[in-house]
Amino acid sequence: MKKTTLLKKIAEELLPLLMLPVFFLITKNEILFSIILFTLLFAVFKVKYFKNEWWLFFIGTLFGLLFEFGGDLIYKLQYWNGDFLLGKIPLWLPLMWGFGFIFINRLGNLIVKRQ
């Protein structure tokens, strides 16, 4: 794969992730942002879905819950205002972990297929 083609495909994969901070700044509501995050995830899967990506999303979300709750129990490094999942972490944060797992997998596959 040519380098320009690879960069174009990487940019296409990153576009939904780059839209998320804009949505968060506009909404400033954690529940609404979580709904937007799910909607964007459905749209991304509607455009391009690879086998078992839902499982990867759920595994990433579970790891996000585990690491965020574990980190909160061990260290109090963050402070969050607003709606919380079980009173500890923002509702959207584990969903972002799952979303991140999907895109790391996709980008890794693009880069490895290039070689």
N, CA, C and O atoms as a GROMACS GRO file, in nm:
protein
  460
    1MET      N    1   0.085  -0.117   0.000
    1MET     CA    2   0.000   0.000   0.000
    1MET      C    3   0.090   0.124   0.000
    1MET      O    4   0.189   0.131   0.073
    2LYS      N    5   0.053   0.220  -0.082
    2LYS     CA    6   0.131   0.343  -0.088
    2LYS      C    7   0.116   0.422   0.042
    2LYS      O    8   0.016   0.411   0.113
    3LYS      N    9   0.217   0.502   0.071
    3LYS     CA   10   0.217   0.580   0.195
    3LYS      C   11   0.101   0.679   0.197
    3LYS      O   12   0.039   0.698   0.302
    4THR      N   13   0.071   0.744   0.084
    4THR     CA   14  -0.039   0.840   0.081
    4THR      C   15  -0.174   0.771   0.101
    4THR      O   16  -0.262   0.826   0.166
    5THR      N   17  -0.189   0.651   0.046
    5THR     CA   18  -0.312   0.576   0.065
    5THR      C   19  -0.328   0.535   0.211
    5THR      O   20  -0.437   0.542   0.267
    6LEU      N   21  -0.217   0.492   0.271
    6LEU     CA   22  -0.220   0.455   0.413
    6LEU      C   23  -0.258   0.574   0.500
    6LEU      O   24  -0.342   0.561   0.589
    7LEU      N   25  -0.199   0.690   0.475
    7LEU     CA   26  -0.231   0.810   0.553
    7LEU      C   27  -0.376   0.850   0.536
    7LEU      O   28  -0.440   0.895   0.631
    8LYS      N   29  -0.428   0.835   0.415
    8LYS     CA   30  -0.569   0.868   0.390
    8LYS      C   31  -0.661   0.774   0.468
    8LYS      O   32  -0.759   0.818   0.527
    9LYS      N   33  -0.629   0.645   0.468
    9LYS     CA   34  -0.711   0.548   0.542
    9LYS      C   35  -0.703   0.571   0.692
    9LYS      O   36  -0.803   0.557   0.762
   10ILE      N   37  -0.585   0.606   0.742
   10ILE     CA   38  -0.570   0.636   0.884
   10ILE      C   39  -0.653   0.759   0.920
   10ILE      O   40  -0.719   0.761   1.024
   11ALA      N   41  -0.650   0.861   0.836
   11ALA     CA   42  -0.729   0.982   0.861
   11ALA      C   43  -0.878   0.950   0.862
   11ALA      O   44  -0.952   1.005   0.943
   12GLU      N   45  -0.923   0.862   0.773
   12GLU     CA   46  -1.064   0.822   0.770
   12GLU      C   47  -1.104   0.750   0.899
   12GLU      O   48  -1.215   0.768   0.950
   13GLU      N   49  -1.013   0.668   0.951
   13GLU     CA   50  -1.042   0.596   1.074
   13GLU      C   51  -1.044   0.689   1.196
   13GLU      O   52  -1.123   0.669   1.288
   14LEU      N   53  -0.959   0.791   1.196
   14LEU     CA   54  -0.948   0.881   1.310
   14LEU      C   55  -1.055   0.991   1.312
   14LEU      O   56  -1.078   1.053   1.415
   15LEU      N   57  -1.119   1.014   1.201
   15LEU     CA   58  -1.218   1.124   1.192
   15LEU      C   59  -1.326   1.116   1.300
   15LEU      O   60  -1.354   1.217   1.364
   16PRO      N   61  -1.388   0.999   1.323
   16PRO     CA   62  -1.490   0.995   1.430
   16PRO      C   63  -1.432   1.028   1.568
   16PRO      O   64  -1.498   1.094   1.648
   17LEU      N   65  -1.310   0.983   1.596
   17LEU     CA   66  -1.249   1.014   1.725
   17LEU      C   67  -1.220   1.163   1.740
   17LEU      O   68  -1.231   1.218   1.849
   18LEU      N   69  -1.184   1.227   1.631
   18LEU     CA   70  -1.154   1.370   1.636
   18LEU      C   71  -1.281   1.455   1.651
   18LEU      O   72  -1.274   1.570   1.694
   19MET      N   73  -1.396   1.397   1.618
   19MET     CA   74  -1.524   1.468   1.633
   19MET      C   75  -1.571   1.468   1.778
   19MET      O   76  -1.646   1.557   1.818
   20LEU      N   77  -1.528   1.370   1.857
   20LEU     CA   78  -1.579   1.356   1.993
   20LEU      C   79  -1.550   1.476   2.085
   20LEU      O   80  -1.640   1.518   2.157
   21PRO      N   81  -1.429   1.533   2.085
   21PRO     CA   82  -1.409   1.650   2.172
   21PRO      C   83  -1.501   1.767   2.136
   21PRO      O   84  -1.544   1.841   2.224
   22VAL      N   85  -1.531   1.782   2.009
   22VAL     CA   86  -1.622   1.890   1.967
   22VAL      C   87  -1.761   1.865   2.026
   22VAL      O   88  -1.824   1.957   2.078
   23PHE      N   89  -1.810   1.740   2.017
   23PHE     CA   90  -1.940   1.707   2.074
   23PHE      C   91  -1.941   1.728   2.225
   23PHE      O   92  -2.039   1.777   2.280
   24PHE      N   93  -1.833   1.693   2.291
   24PHE     CA   94  -1.827   1.709   2.436
   24PHE      C   95  -1.830   1.856   2.475
   24PHE      O   96  -1.897   1.892   2.572
   25LEU      N   97  -1.759   1.939   2.402
   25LEU     CA   98  -1.759   2.083   2.432
   25LEU      C   99  -1.894   2.146   2.405
   25LEU      O  100  -1.935   2.239   2.475
   26ILE      N  101  -1.965   2.095   2.305
   26ILE     CA  102  -2.097   2.150   2.272
   26ILE      C  103  -2.200   2.108   2.376
   26ILE      O  104  -2.278   2.191   2.422
   27THR      N  105  -2.202   1.978   2.412
   27THR     CA  106  -2.308   1.928   2.501
   27THR      C  107  -2.282   1.961   2.647
   27THR      O  108  -2.372   2.010   2.716
   28LYS      N  109  -2.161   1.935   2.697
   28LYS     CA  110  -2.126   1.953   2.838
   28LYS      C  111  -2.224   1.880   2.931
   28LYS      O  112  -2.244   1.921   3.046
   29ASN      N  113  -2.283   1.772   2.880
   29ASN     CA  114  -2.375   1.689   2.956
   29ASN      C  115  -2.331   1.545   2.935
   29ASN      O  116  -2.327   1.497   2.822
   30GLU      N  117  -2.299   1.477   3.043
   30GLU     CA  118  -2.239   1.344   3.030
   30GLU      C  119  -2.336   1.241   2.974
   30GLU      O  120  -2.294   1.154   2.897
   31ILE      N  121  -2.462   1.248   3.010
   31ILE     CA  122  -2.559   1.151   2.957
   31ILE      C  123  -2.580   1.175   2.809
   31ILE      O  124  -2.580   1.080   2.731
   32LEU      N  125  -2.597   1.300   2.769
   32LEU     CA  126  -2.613   1.331   2.627
   32LEU      C  127  -2.488   1.293   2.548
   32LEU      O  128  -2.498   1.242   2.436
   33PHE      N  129  -2.371   1.319   2.605
   33PHE     CA  130  -2.247   1.282   2.538
   33PHE      C  131  -2.236   1.130   2.523
   33PHE      O  132  -2.189   1.082   2.421
   34SER      N  133  -2.281   1.054   2.624
   34SER     CA  134  -2.279   0.908   2.614
   34SER      C  135  -2.371   0.860   2.503
   34SER      O  136  -2.338   0.765   2.432
   35ILE      N  137  -2.486   0.924   2.489
   35ILE     CA  138  -2.579   0.889   2.381
   35ILE      C  139  -2.516   0.922   2.245
   35ILE      O  140  -2.527   0.842   2.152
   36ILE      N  141  -2.452   1.037   2.235
   36ILE     CA  142  -2.384   1.074   2.110
   36ILE      C  143  -2.272   0.975   2.079
   36ILE      O  144  -2.252   0.937   1.964
   37LEU      N  145  -2.200   0.932   2.181
   37LEU     CA  146  -2.092   0.835   2.163
   37LEU      C  147  -2.146   0.703   2.108
   37LEU      O  148  -2.088   0.647   2.015
   38PHE      N  149  -2.256   0.653   2.166
   38PHE     CA  150  -2.318   0.531   2.114
   38PHE      C  151  -2.368   0.550   1.971
   38PHE      O  152  -2.351   0.461   1.888
   39THR      N  153  -2.428   0.664   1.943
   39THR     CA  154  -2.478   0.692   1.807
   39THR      C  155  -2.363   0.695   1.707
   39THR      O  156  -2.375   0.640   1.598
   40LEU      N  157  -2.255   0.758   1.745
   40LEU     CA  158  -2.138   0.761   1.657
   40LEU      C  159  -2.080   0.621   1.636
   40LEU      O  160  -2.036   0.587   1.526
   41LEU      N  161  -2.079   0.541   1.741
   41LEU     CA  162  -2.030   0.404   1.729
   41LEU      C  163  -2.118   0.324   1.632
   41LEU      O  164  -2.066   0.251   1.548
   42PHE      N  165  -2.250   0.337   1.644
   42PHE     CA  166  -2.340   0.269   1.551
   42PHE      C  167  -2.316   0.317   1.408
   42PHE      O  168  -2.316   0.236   1.315
   43ALA      N  169  -2.294   0.446   1.390
   43ALA     CA  170  -2.268   0.499   1.256
   43ALA      C  171  -2.138   0.444   1.200
   43ALA      O  172  -2.130   0.408   1.082
   44VAL      N  173  -2.035   0.438   1.283
   44VAL     CA  174  -1.906   0.383   1.239
   44VAL      C  175  -1.922   0.237   1.199
   44VAL      O  176  -1.868   0.195   1.097
   45PHE      N  177  -1.997   0.161   1.278
   45PHE     CA  178  -2.019   0.019   1.245
   45PHE      C  179  -2.108   0.003   1.122
   45PHE      O  180  -2.095  -0.095   1.048
   46LYS      N  181  -2.197   0.096   1.100
   46LYS     CA  182  -2.283   0.090   0.981
   46LYS      C  183  -2.200   0.112   0.854
   46LYS      O  184  -2.224   0.047   0.752
   47VAL      N  185  -2.104   0.204   0.860
   47VAL     CA  186  -2.020   0.233   0.745
   47VAL      C  187  -1.923   0.118   0.720
   47VAL      O  188  -1.908   0.073   0.607
   48LYS      N  189  -1.858   0.071   0.826
   48LYS     CA  190  -1.759  -0.036   0.811
   48LYS      C  191  -1.757  -0.119   0.939
   48LYS      O  192  -1.727  -0.067   1.047
   49TYR      N  193  -1.789  -0.246   0.926
   49TYR     CA  194  -1.789  -0.335   1.041
   49TYR      C  195  -1.706  -0.458   1.008
   49TYR      O  196  -1.724  -0.520   0.903
   50PHE      N  197  -1.616  -0.492   1.098
   50PHE     CA  198  -1.537  -0.613   1.084
   50PHE      C  199  -1.586  -0.716   1.185
   50PHE      O  200  -1.637  -0.679   1.291
   51LYS      N  201  -1.572  -0.841   1.153
   51LYS     CA  202  -1.622  -0.948   1.236
   51LYS      C  203  -1.572  -0.935   1.381
   51LYS      O  204  -1.454  -0.910   1.406
   52ASN      N  205  -1.665  -0.952   1.473
   52ASN     CA  206  -1.638  -0.954   1.618
   52ASN      C  207  -1.597  -0.819   1.677
   52ASN      O  208  -1.542  -0.816   1.787
   53GLU      N  209  -1.621  -0.710   1.609
   53GLU     CA  210  -1.586  -0.579   1.667
   53GLU      C  211  -1.675  -0.544   1.786
   53GLU      O  212  -1.632  -0.473   1.877
   54TRP      N  213  -1.798  -0.592   1.787
   54TRP     CA  214  -1.882  -0.567   1.904
   54TRP      C  215  -1.820  -0.631   2.028
   54TRP      O  216  -1.821  -0.572   2.135
   55TRP      N  217  -1.767  -0.751   2.013
   55TRP     CA  218  -1.701  -0.816   2.126
   55TRP      C  219  -1.580  -0.736   2.171
   55TRP      O  220  -1.557  -0.720   2.291
   56LEU      N  221  -1.506  -0.686   2.077
   56LEU     CA  222  -1.390  -0.603   2.111
   56LEU      C  223  -1.434  -0.477   2.187
   56LEU      O  224  -1.368  -0.436   2.282
   57PHE      N  225  -1.544  -0.417   2.144
   57PHE     CA  226  -1.599  -0.300   2.213
   57PHE      C  227  -1.638  -0.335   2.357
   57PHE      O  228  -1.604  -0.262   2.450
   58PHE      N  229  -1.707  -0.446   2.375
   58PHE     CA  230  -1.750  -0.485   2.510
   58PHE      C  231  -1.632  -0.520   2.600
   58PHE      O  232  -1.632  -0.486   2.718
   59ILE      N  233  -1.531  -0.587   2.544
   59ILE     CA  234  -1.411  -0.618   2.622
   59ILE      C  235  -1.339  -0.489   2.662
   59ILE      O  236  -1.294  -0.476   2.776
   60GLY      N  237  -1.327  -0.396   2.568
   60GLY     CA  238  -1.265  -0.267   2.598
   60GLY      C  239  -1.341  -0.190   2.705
   60GLY      O  240  -1.280  -0.127   2.792
   61THR      N  241  -1.474  -0.195   2.699
   61THR     CA  242  -1.557  -0.127   2.798
   61THR      C  243  -1.539  -0.191   2.935
   61THR      O  244  -1.530  -0.121   3.036
   62LEU      N  245  -1.534  -0.324   2.939
   62LEU     CA  246  -1.512  -0.393   3.067
   62LEU      C  247  -1.375  -0.360   3.125
   62LEU      O  248  -1.362  -0.337   3.246
   63PHE      N  249  -1.272  -0.358   3.040
   63PHE     CA  250  -1.139  -0.319   3.088
   63PHE      C  251  -1.142  -0.174   3.138
   63PHE      O  252  -1.079  -0.141   3.238
   64GLY      N  253  -1.215  -0.088   3.068
   64GLY     CA  254  -1.227   0.050   3.111
   64GLY      C  255  -1.289   0.060   3.250
   64GLY      O  256  -1.241   0.135   3.335
   65LEU      N  257  -1.397  -0.016   3.272
   65LEU     CA  258  -1.460  -0.018   3.405
   65LEU      C  259  -1.362  -0.067   3.510
   65LEU      O  260  -1.349  -0.006   3.617
   66LEU      N  261  -1.294  -0.176   3.480
   66LEU     CA  262  -1.200  -0.234   3.575
   66LEU      C  263  -1.088  -0.137   3.609
   66LEU      O  264  -1.057  -0.116   3.726
   67PHE      N  265  -1.026  -0.078   3.507
   67PHE     CA  266  -0.912   0.012   3.532
   67PHE      C  267  -0.955   0.143   3.597
   67PHE      O  268  -0.885   0.195   3.683
   68GLU      N  269  -1.069   0.196   3.556
   68GLU     CA  270  -1.113   0.324   3.616
   68GLU      C  271  -1.157   0.305   3.761
   68GLU      O  272  -1.121   0.386   3.846
   69PHE      N  273  -1.233   0.199   3.790
   69PHE     CA  274  -1.271   0.174   3.929
   69PHE      C  275  -1.150   0.136   4.012
   69PHE      O  276  -1.136   0.182   4.126
   70GLY      N  277  -1.061   0.054   3.956
   70GLY     CA  278  -0.939   0.015   4.028
   70GLY      C  279  -0.850   0.134   4.055
   70GLY      O  280  -0.797   0.149   4.165
   71GLY      N  281  -0.835   0.219   3.956
   71GLY     CA  282  -0.755   0.340   3.975
   71GLY      C  283  -0.816   0.433   4.077
   71GLY      O  284  -0.744   0.500   4.152
   72ASP      N  285  -0.948   0.437   4.082
   72ASP     CA  286  -1.016   0.522   4.179
   72ASP      C  287  -0.999   0.467   4.321
   72ASP      O  288  -0.988   0.544   4.416
   73LEU      N  289  -0.996   0.335   4.334
   73LEU     CA  290  -0.978   0.276   4.466
   73LEU      C  291  -0.835   0.292   4.516
   73LEU      O  292  -0.814   0.314   4.636
   74ILE      N  293  -0.738   0.282   4.427
   74ILE     CA  294  -0.598   0.288   4.468
   74ILE      C  295  -0.551   0.433   4.484
   74ILE      O  296  -0.493   0.470   4.586
   75TYR      N  297  -0.576   0.513   4.383
   75TYR     CA  298  -0.533   0.654   4.383
   75TYR      C  299  -0.652   0.742   4.352
   75TYR      O  300  -0.740   0.705   4.275
   76LYS      N  301  -0.654   0.856   4.412
   76LYS     CA  302  -0.757   0.956   4.382
   76LYS      C  303  -0.692   1.066   4.298
   76LYS      O  304  -0.672   1.177   4.345
   77LEU      N  305  -0.660   1.032   4.173
   77LEU     CA  306  -0.588   1.126   4.088
   77LEU      C  307  -0.680   1.217   4.007
   77LEU      O  308  -0.637   1.318   3.953
   78GLN      N  309  -0.808   1.180   3.999
   78GLN     CA  310  -0.900   1.259   3.917
   78GLN      C  311  -1.021   1.299   4.000
   78GLN      O  312  -1.058   1.233   4.097
   79TYR      N  313  -1.080   1.409   3.957
   79TYR     CA  314  -1.202   1.455   4.020
   79TYR      C  315  -1.301   1.486   3.910
   79TYR      O  316  -1.270   1.561   3.818
   80TRP      N  317  -1.420   1.429   3.919
   80TRP     CA  318  -1.521   1.448   3.815
   80TRP      C  319  -1.645   1.514   3.874
   80TRP      O  320  -1.691   1.476   3.982
   81ASN      N  321  -1.699   1.610   3.804
   81ASN     CA  322  -1.828   1.669   3.838
   81ASN      C  323  -1.933   1.614   3.744
   81ASN      O  324  -1.903   1.588   3.627
   82GLY      N  325  -2.053   1.595   3.792
   82GLY     CA  326  -2.162   1.556   3.704
   82GLY      C  327  -2.214   1.417   3.732
   82GLY      O  328  -2.196   1.363   3.841
   83ASP      N  329  -2.279   1.359   3.630
   83ASP     CA  330  -2.339   1.227   3.642
   83ASP      C  331  -2.230   1.121   3.648
   83ASP      O  332  -2.130   1.129   3.577
   84PHE      N  333  -2.250   1.023   3.734
   84PHE     CA  334  -2.147   0.923   3.753
   84PHE      C  335  -2.202   0.783   3.733
   84PHE      O  336  -2.322   0.758   3.750
   85LEU      N  337  -2.114   0.693   3.695
   85LEU     CA  338  -2.146   0.551   3.687
   85LEU      C  339  -2.112   0.492   3.822
   85LEU      O  340  -1.995   0.486   3.860
   86LEU      N  341  -2.212   0.448   3.895
   86LEU     CA  342  -2.195   0.396   4.030
   86LEU      C  343  -2.127   0.496   4.123
   86LEU      O  344  -2.058   0.457   4.217
   87GLY      N  345  -2.146   0.623   4.096
   87GLY     CA  346  -2.096   0.728   4.184
   87GLY      C  347  -1.947   0.755   4.177
   87GLY      O  348  -1.896   0.831   4.258
   88LYS      N  349  -1.875   0.694   4.083
   88LYS     CA  350  -1.729   0.706   4.082
   88LYS      C  351  -1.672   0.771   3.957
   88LYS      O  352  -1.589   0.862   3.966
   89ILE      N  353  -1.716   0.727   3.840
   89ILE     CA  354  -1.655   0.772   3.715
   89ILE      C  355  -1.763   0.820   3.619
   89ILE      O  356  -1.879   0.781   3.632
   90PRO      N  357  -1.728   0.904   3.522
   90PRO     CA  358  -1.826   0.949   3.424
   90PRO      C  359  -1.881   0.831   3.343
   90PRO      O  360  -1.810   0.736   3.314
   91LEU      N  361  -2.006   0.840   3.306
   91LEU     CA  362  -2.073   0.735   3.231
   91LEU      C  363  -2.005   0.706   3.098
   91LEU      O  364  -1.998   0.591   3.056
   92TRP      N  365  -1.955   0.809   3.033
   92TRP     CA  366  -1.899   0.793   2.899
   92TRP      C  367  -1.757   0.736   2.898
   92TRP      O  368  -1.711   0.688   2.794
   93LEU      N  369  -1.687   0.740   3.012
   93LEU     CA  370  -1.546   0.702   3.013
   93LEU      C  371  -1.521   0.554   2.977
   93LEU      O  372  -1.433   0.528   2.894
   94PRO      N  373  -1.593   0.457   3.034
   94PRO     CA  374  -1.572   0.319   2.990
   94PRO      C  375  -1.610   0.298   2.843
   94PRO      O  376  -1.550   0.215   2.775
   95LEU      N  377  -1.710   0.372   2.796
   95LEU     CA  378  -1.748   0.362   2.654
   95LEU      C  379  -1.634   0.410   2.565
   95LEU      O  380  -1.612   0.354   2.457
   96MET      N  381  -1.563   0.513   2.609
   96MET     CA  382  -1.448   0.560   2.532
   96MET      C  383  -1.338   0.455   2.528
   96MET      O  384  -1.268   0.443   2.427
   97TRP      N  385  -1.321   0.380   2.635
   97TRP     CA  386  -1.223   0.271   2.634
   97TRP      C  387  -1.261   0.170   2.525
   97TRP      O  388  -1.175   0.128   2.447
   98GLY      N  389  -1.388   0.132   2.520
   98GLY     CA  390  -1.432   0.038   2.417
   98GLY      C  391  -1.412   0.094   2.278
   98GLY      O  392  -1.367   0.023   2.188
   99PHE      N  393  -1.446   0.220   2.260
   99PHE     CA  394  -1.428   0.288   2.132
   99PHE      C  395  -1.280   0.291   2.094
   99PHE      O  396  -1.244   0.268   1.979
  100GLY      N  397  -1.196   0.318   2.193
  100GLY     CA  398  -1.052   0.320   2.170
  100GLY      C  399  -0.999   0.183   2.128
  100GLY      O  400  -0.912   0.174   2.041
  101PHE      N  401  -1.050   0.075   2.190
  101PHE     CA  402  -1.008  -0.059   2.151
  101PHE      C  403  -1.038  -0.084   2.004
  101PHE      O  404  -0.957  -0.143   1.933
  102ILE      N  405  -1.154  -0.040   1.958
  102ILE     CA  406  -1.193  -0.061   1.817
  102ILE      C  407  -1.094   0.010   1.725
  102ILE      O  408  -1.045  -0.050   1.629
  103PHE      N  409  -1.065   0.136   1.754
  103PHE     CA  410  -0.982   0.214   1.663
  103PHE      C  411  -0.834   0.176   1.671
  103PHE      O  412  -0.763   0.184   1.571
  104ILE      N  413  -0.787   0.136   1.787
  104ILE     CA  414  -0.649   0.087   1.795
  104ILE      C  415  -0.635  -0.040   1.712
  104ILE      O  416  -0.536  -0.058   1.642
  105ASN      N  417  -0.734  -0.127   1.721
  105ASN     CA  418  -0.732  -0.249   1.641
  105ASN      C  419  -0.733  -0.218   1.491
  105ASN      O  420  -0.656  -0.276   1.414
  106ARG      N  421  -0.819  -0.127   1.451
  106ARG     CA  422  -0.828  -0.091   1.308
  106ARG      C  423  -0.700  -0.027   1.258
  106ARG      O  424  -0.651  -0.060   1.150
  107LEU      N  425  -0.645   0.065   1.335
  107LEU     CA  426  -0.520   0.131   1.293
  107LEU      C  427  -0.404   0.033   1.290
  107LEU      O  428  -0.322   0.038   1.199
  108GLY      N  429  -0.398  -0.055   1.388
  108GLY     CA  430  -0.293  -0.156   1.389
  108GLY      C  431  -0.302  -0.246   1.267
  108GLY      O  432  -0.200  -0.281   1.208
  109ASN      N  433  -0.423  -0.285   1.231
  109ASN     CA  434  -0.441  -0.369   1.112
  109ASN      C  435  -0.400  -0.296   0.985
  109ASN      O  436  -0.341  -0.356   0.895
  110LEU      N  437  -0.430  -0.168   0.976
  110LEU     CA  438  -0.388  -0.091   0.859
  110LEU      C  439  -0.236  -0.085   0.848
  110LEU      O  440  -0.180  -0.102   0.740
  111ILE      N  441  -0.171  -0.060   0.959
  111ILE     CA  442  -0.026  -0.044   0.957
  111ILE      C  443   0.043  -0.178   0.930
  111ILE      O  444   0.139  -0.183   0.853
  112VAL      N  445  -0.004  -0.285   0.991
  112VAL     CA  446   0.058  -0.416   0.973
  112VAL      C  447   0.039  -0.466   0.830
  112VAL      O  448   0.130  -0.526   0.773
  113LYS      N  449  -0.078  -0.442   0.770
  113LYS     CA  450  -0.103  -0.485   0.633
  113LYS      C  451  -0.015  -0.410   0.533
  113LYS      O  452   0.007  -0.456   0.421
  114ARG      N  453   0.034  -0.295   0.574
  114ARG     CA  454   0.119  -0.214   0.485
  114ARG      C  455   0.253  -0.282   0.463
  114ARG      O  456   0.310  -0.273   0.354
  115GLN      N  457   0.304  -0.350   0.563
  115GLN     CA  458   0.439  -0.408   0.553
  115GLN      C  459   0.442  -0.533   0.469
  115GLN      O  460   0.548  -0.592   0.452
   0.00000   0.00000   0.00000
